[in-house]
Amino acid sequence: MRLKPELQSAFSGGRLLILSPFEAKQKQVTAVVAAARNCFVGALADRLIVTHAVPGSRTMRLCDGRYARGKQIATCPLRRIRLWRDSRTHPNKSPLH
């Protein structure tokens, strides 16, 4: 694994933890690998912040799955941040604005 020089000291000193669901030989990012990475990060996170998701997209499905497991999901529109939970009370509105 290649680390930026400014991170090397923290990693060597045990102050930086790097978690990965992949083996070291995994080099190429594919749609399957990206989906696995996103699920892994989503499972570790307390809250997700989503800047953009198209209805029916993989991002939207990931958010639906994490929300169903109790995660808070905030969206980042230009003028406000709204929790995913709030959008679910208005079925005629897209959950991400």
FENTA-V354204 format. One record per pair of residues at least 4 apart in sequence whose ideal C-beta (glycine too) atoms are under 6 Angstrom apart, sorted by the first residue. I is the first residue (numbers start at 1). GAP is how many residues later the second one is. If there is no record, write none. Layout:
# FENTA-V354204
i/gap
I/GAP
I/GAP
This chain:
# FENTA-V354204
i/gap
3/4
3/5
3/8
7/4
9/4
10/5
10/6
11/5
21/19
22/4
29/4
29/5
38/4
38/24
42/24
47/25
48/18
48/23
48/25
49/25
50/13
50/25
51/25
53/4
53/6
53/7
53/43
55/5
55/39
63/4
63/10
66/5
67/4
67/6
67/17
72/11
73/11
74/7
74/9
75/7
75/21
76/5
77/20
82/4
87/8
